[in-house]
Amino acid sequence: MPPMRSVRLAEELSTLQAYGRDRLAEGSIALGDIPAITRRVLKGRG
């Protein structure tokens, strides 16, 4: 994987983790939903 793509994916993952933490704190998503959301978002941006 090219280095710049790796950096971009790492940044996106960090953003998704923050999103997941916020939604979990609000109770709007369940912990089990996070992997599917992460895959969906990364697949759409890749």
N, C-alpha and C positions, 0 to 999 in steps of 0.2 A: 504494500500500500504506500503510495507517495506520502512523504512527510507532511505536506501541507494538508492533505486530506485527513490524515491522522489527527492533526491539531484541530481541524474544523470539527471532526466528529467528537473529539474530547470536549470541546467547548459546548457543543450541542447537548452532549450527555450531561454535562454539568447544569445546563439550563433546565433540562428535563428533570433532573434530580430535585432541583429547587421547586419546580412546578409540582412534582409529586409530593414533596414535603408540605407545601402550602395546601394542596387539595386534601391530603390526609388530615392535616390540622383542622380544616374546615369540616371534615366528614363527608365531603362530596364524592370521594372515591374510596374504594376499599384497597387494602394493601395488595390483594391478589390481582387487581386491575392494572397495576403499574407495569409489569412486563409487557403486556399486550399494547398498552399505550406507547411505551418506549419503542417497541418494534415498529408500530404503525408510523410514528413520527419520523424515525430514522429512515425507514424504507421510503417515505415520501420525499425526503430531502436528499437521498443518496443519489 
